[in-house]
Amino acid sequence: MPEDRRRGRAAALNKSGRFEPLARENFNDGWDSLDDLPPLKTEVQEERARTIITRNESPDLSFDRSINPYRGCEHGCIYCFARPSHAFMGLSPGLDFETRLFAKPNAAQLLERELSRPGYTPRVIAIGTNTDPYQPLERGYELMREILEVLDTCSHPVAIVTKSALVTRDIDILSRMAERNLVKVALSVTTLDRKLCRAMEPRASAPHKRLDAIKALSEAGIPTSVMMAPVIPALTDSEIEAILEAAAEHGANEAAFILLRLPLEVSELFRDWLLRHRPDRYRHVMNLIRSMRGGKDYDAKWGERMRGRGPYADQIAKRFSLAAKRFGLNLRRRKLSTDAFVQPQKGGVQLDLF
């Protein structure tokens, strides 16, 4: 797609989803018919979800349930492993993922209903593990704030991951929950290079804004960590020590990382991005990725998909561990409490009868 139409977006491709019977692709027929098309704008469709808590049994994850108030993400991170999920909506994991979004306005009501069901056992709910709950769309919908209000009222623990400084808007709720050991917040910082960030994560908060958010949350008594997700070999792995040092200086007390993942359509999208923005590093980056993925762009094997394998993957893990120790991170892992959970009494369980 022409650059003037997709300005402010990371992806340049918008191929049809893999489940579609027909593939559609724009091309120039020589009549300059594409020149008159307007720039892409973000479109939002409201989705009346039937459930809101998603369960998983992955041995790679530290949580068994999560919430996603939005589908798609306007941050538009080119490497986002959630992009292929847009194919289930009949849309492209490319530009559609960044521009055609879905909001679940009944998320808080559904959450209250599900928490009130007989037999519900509280465990930490993770939010931000798929698409970002604090993406620009949240400024208007405030779904995340409504969800936090339900969790706060019920004294239910939650772990949040975001790339947005908008999380500081909810410090009032988060600080109340932190007093009861009910919340942790992780800011994802992939690079300190503003130019690279703008190209790779075009509508996410700038790196210094994310560090400022870590500081604000920490000063409010909210346990805060830094996530270097993903680490991209030969592109951002040189910043491991600098990112951890900056995060520690701003008040982070824990740190974690995930190696770049390129499942399904993400591989083509990322390789296209590399050729457009870092053509001189294309071969080096992809060769290193494949050296950690058994010669492939991606390997979804349990136990390895988050960290990779081989000498280079081991080197990244060792550097990260040593740097975290040097800057006083991960000295003690905080475990959130479920002891104070109070089940909602007006969750609307009776609606399940209809």
C-alpha positions in Angstrom: 0.0 0.0 0.0 1.4 3.5 -0.9 3.2 5.2 2.0 1.0 8.3 1.9 -2.1 6.1 2.6 -0.6 4.2 5.5 1.4 7.0 7.2 1.7 6.3 10.9 1.3 2.6 10.4 4.0 -0.1 10.7 2.7 -2.7 8.3 2.7 -2.0 4.5 0.9 -5.2 3.5 -2.8 -6.0 3.9 -3.2 -9.5 2.4 -6.5 -11.4 3.0 -6.8 -13.6 6.0 -5.7 -17.2 5.7 -9.3 -18.5 6.2 -10.8 -16.5 3.3 -11.8 -18.3 0.2 -10.6 -15.5 -2.0 -7.4 -13.4 -1.8 -7.6 -9.7 -2.6 -4.7 -7.4 -3.2 -4.5 -3.8 -4.4 -2.3 -3.2 -7.5 -1.7 -0.4 -9.9 -3.6 -1.0 -13.2 -1.9 1.9 -14.9 -4.8 4.3 -14.6 -3.6 5.8 -11.4 -6.8 4.7 -9.7 -5.1 4.3 -6.4 -3.9 7.9 -6.2 -7.3 9.2 -5.2 -7.8 6.9 -2.3 -7.9 8.6 1.1 -5.4 7.8 3.9 -6.3 4.9 6.2 -8.3 5.8 9.2 -9.0 3.8 12.3 -12.4 2.2 12.3 -14.0 0.8 15.5 -16.8 -1.7 15.7 -18.5 -2.6 19.0 -18.7 -6.3 19.8 -21.2 -7.7 22.2 -19.1 -10.4 23.7 -20.6 -13.4 25.5 -17.7 -14.1 27.8 -14.7 -12.0 28.8 -12.3 -14.3 30.8 -10.1 -16.4 28.4 -8.6 -19.5 29.8 -5.3 -21.2 28.8 -3.3 -24.3 29.8 0.1 -23.2 28.3 3.1 -24.4 30.3 5.0 -21.3 29.1 2.7 -18.9 30.8 2.5 -17.9 34.5 -1.2 -17.3 34.4 -4.2 -19.4 33.4 -6.7 -16.6 32.6 -6.7 -13.3 30.9 -8.9 -10.5 29.6 -8.8 -8.6 26.3 -11.2 -5.7 26.1 -10.2 -4.9 22.5 -9.4 -6.9 19.3 -6.7 -5.5 17.1 -4.3 -2.8 18.3 -3.7 0.8 17.1 -0.2 0.7 18.5 0.6 -1.2 15.3 3.8 -3.0 16.6 5.1 -4.7 13.5 6.3 -7.8 15.5 3.1 -8.3 17.4 2.4 -12.1 17.8 -1.4 -11.3 18.2 -1.7 -10.1 14.5 -2.7 -13.6 13.2 -5.8 -13.6 15.5 -7.4 -11.0 13.2 -7.7 -13.7 10.5 -10.4 -15.2 12.7 -12.4 -12.1 12.1 -12.1 -12.4 8.3 -9.6 -9.6 8.3 -5.9 -9.1 7.5 -3.2 -9.5 10.2 -1.5 -6.6 8.3 -3.0 -3.1 8.1 -6.4 -4.3 9.2 -5.0 -5.3 12.6 -3.9 -1.7 13.1 -6.9 0.1 11.6 -10.0 -2.1 12.0 -10.5 -2.5 15.7 -13.2 -4.1 17.9 -14.2 -2.9 21.4 -16.2 -4.9 24.0 -18.3 -2.3 25.8 -19.9 -4.9 28.0 -16.6 -6.2 29.3 -17.0 -5.0 32.9 -20.5 -6.3 33.2 -19.4 -9.7 31.8 -16.5 -9.8 34.2 -18.8 -9.1 37.2 -21.1 -11.9 36.1 -18.3 -14.4 35.6 -16.7 -13.6 38.9 -20.1 -14.2 40.7 -20.6 -17.7 39.3 -20.8 -20.4 42.0 -17.5 -22.3 42.3 -15.3 -19.5 40.8 -11.8 -19.8 42.2 -9.8 -16.5 42.2 -6.4 -16.5 40.5 -4.4 -13.7 39.0 -6.0 -12.3 35.8 -3.6 -11.1 33.2 -4.5 -8.1 31.0 -2.4 -7.0 28.0 -1.1 -10.3 27.1 -2.6 -10.2 23.6 -3.6 -6.6 22.5 -2.8 -3.5 24.6 -5.6 -2.5 27.0 -4.3 1.0 27.1 -4.1 1.6 23.3 -5.4 5.0 22.1 -8.9 3.6 21.8 -9.1 3.3 25.6 -9.0 7.1 26.0 -12.6 7.3 24.8 -14.0 3.9 25.8 -12.4 3.6 29.3 -13.1 -0.2 29.3 -9.9 -0.9 31.2 -10.9 1.5 33.9 -14.3 -0.1 34.3 -12.7 -3.5 34.5 -10.3 -2.3 37.2 -13.2 -0.9 39.2 -14.8 -4.3 39.2 -11.6 -6.0 40.3 -11.0 -3.4 42.9 -14.4 -3.8 44.4 -14.0 -7.6 44.5 -10.4 -7.5 45.7 -9.3 -9.7 42.8 -5.6 -9.7 41.8 -4.6 -8.5 38.3 -1.3 -8.3 36.4 -1.1 -5.7 33.6 1.3 -5.4 30.6 1.2 -2.3 28.5 3.3 0.0 26.2 1.2 3.0 27.0 1.8 5.8 29.5 -2.0 6.1 29.7 -1.9 3.5 32.5 -1.0 6.4 34.8 -4.5 7.7 34.4 -5.7 4.8 36.7 -3.1 5.4 39.4 -6.0 6.1 41.9 -7.4 2.6 41.5 -4.1 0.8 41.1 -2.7 2.4 44.2 -5.7 1.3 46.3 -5.3 -2.3 44.9 -1.5 -2.2 45.6 -2.2 -1.5 49.3 -3.9 -5.0 49.4 -1.2 -6.7 47.2 -3.7 -7.1 44.3 -1.8 -5.6 41.3 1.4 -5.5 39.4 2.1 -3.4 36.3 4.7 -4.1 33.6 5.7 -1.5 31.0 7.0 -3.0 27.8 10.2 -1.2 26.6 11.7 -2.6 23.5 14.1 0.2 22.6 15.3 3.6 23.9 15.9 4.7 20.3 12.9 7.1 19.5 13.4 6.8 15.7 13.4 3.0 15.8 10.4 3.0 18.2 8.4 5.3 15.9 9.0 3.0 12.9 8.5 -0.3 14.8 5.7 0.7 17.2 4.3 3.8 15.5 1.4 4.7 17.9 2.7 3.4 21.2 4.1 5.8 23.8 7.6 7.0 23.2 10.3 5.2 25.3 10.9 8.2 27.7 7.1 8.3 28.3 7.1 4.6 29.3 10.0 5.2 31.7 8.2 8.2 33.2 5.1 5.9 33.7 7.3 3.4 35.5 8.5 6.2 37.8 4.9 7.6 38.4 3.5 4.1 39.2 6.5 3.2 41.5 6.2 6.5 43.4 2.5 5.7 44.0 3.5 2.4 45.6 2.5 0.2 42.7 4.8 -2.7 42.0 6.2 -2.0 38.6 8.4 -4.0 36.3 9.9 -3.7 32.8 9.3 -6.1 30.0 11.7 -6.2 27.1 9.3 -7.9 24.8 10.5 -8.7 22.3 14.3 -8.8 22.1 15.2 -8.6 18.5 18.7 -10.0 17.6 21.0 -7.5 15.9 18.4 -4.8 16.2 17.5 -4.2 19.9 19.6 -6.8 21.8 22.4 -4.4 22.2 20.2 -2.3 24.4 19.5 -4.9 27.1 21.8 -3.4 29.7 20.7 0.2 28.9 17.0 -0.6 29.2 17.3 -2.4 32.5 19.5 0.3 33.9 17.0 3.0 32.9 14.1 1.0 34.2 15.8 0.5 37.6 16.6 4.2 37.9 12.9 5.0 37.3 11.8 2.6 40.1 11.2 -0.8 38.4 11.8 -3.7 40.7 11.4 -6.7 38.4 12.3 -7.4 34.7 11.6 -10.1 32.1 12.1 -10.6 28.4 10.7 -12.5 25.5 12.6 -13.4 22.3 11.0 -12.2 19.0 8.3 -14.5 17.9 7.2 -14.6 14.2 4.2 -17.0 14.0 2.2 -17.3 10.8 1.6 -14.0 9.0 3.9 -12.1 11.3 7.0 -13.5 9.6 6.2 -11.9 6.2 5.1 -8.6 7.8 8.3 -8.3 9.8 10.5 -9.3 7.0 8.9 -6.7 4.7 9.3 -4.1 7.5 13.0 -5.0 7.8 13.6 -4.6 4.1 11.9 -1.1 4.2 13.5 0.2 7.4 16.7 -1.7 8.0 17.7 -3.3 4.7 21.4 -3.4 5.7 20.6 -5.6 8.6 18.0 -7.9 7.0 20.3 -10.9 6.4 22.0 -10.6 9.8 18.7 -10.3 11.8 17.0 -13.2 10.0 20.0 -15.5 10.2 20.2 -15.0 13.9 16.5 -15.5 14.3 16.7 -18.8 12.4 19.8 -19.9 14.4 17.6 -19.7 17.5 14.5 -21.3 15.9 15.9 -24.5 14.5 16.6 -23.0 11.0 13.0 -21.6 10.7 11.5 -18.2 11.2 9.6 -19.5 14.2 9.2 -22.6 16.3 6.2 -22.9 18.6 7.7 -25.7 20.7 6.7 -25.5 24.4 9.6 -24.3 26.5 11.4 -22.7 23.6 9.0 -20.4 21.8 9.6 -17.6 24.4 13.4 -17.9 24.6 14.6 -19.8 21.6 17.6 -22.2 21.8 21.2 -22.3 20.8 24.3 -20.3 21.7 23.0 -16.9 20.8 19.7 -17.4 22.7 21.7 -18.6 25.7 23.9 -15.5 25.4 20.9 -13.2 25.5 19.4 -14.9 28.5 22.7 -14.7 30.4 23.2 -11.1 29.6 19.7 -10.3 30.7 20.1 -12.2 34.0 23.5 -10.6 34.8 22.2 -7.1 34.0 19.1 -7.6 36.1 21.2 -8.7 39.0 23.6 -5.8 38.6 20.8 -3.2 38.7 19.0 -4.8 41.6 16.1 -6.2 39.7 14.3 -9.5 40.4 15.7 -9.7 43.9 12.3 -10.7 45.1 9.4 -11.8 43.0 6.1 -10.5 44.4 3.2 -12.9 44.5 -0.2 -11.3 44.4 -2.8 -12.3 47.0 -6.2 -14.0 46.4 -7.1 -14.1 50.1 -9.2 -10.9 50.1 -11.5 -11.9 47.2 -15.1 -11.0 47.7 -17.5 -12.6 45.2 -20.0 -10.1 43.6 -23.5 -10.5 44.7 -25.2 -8.9 41.7 -23.3 -10.4 38.9 -26.3 -11.3 36.9 -25.7 -15.1 37.0 -29.5 -15.5 36.4 -29.0 -14.2 32.9 -27.4 -17.5 32.0 -30.9 -19.0 32.0 -31.9 -17.0 29.0 
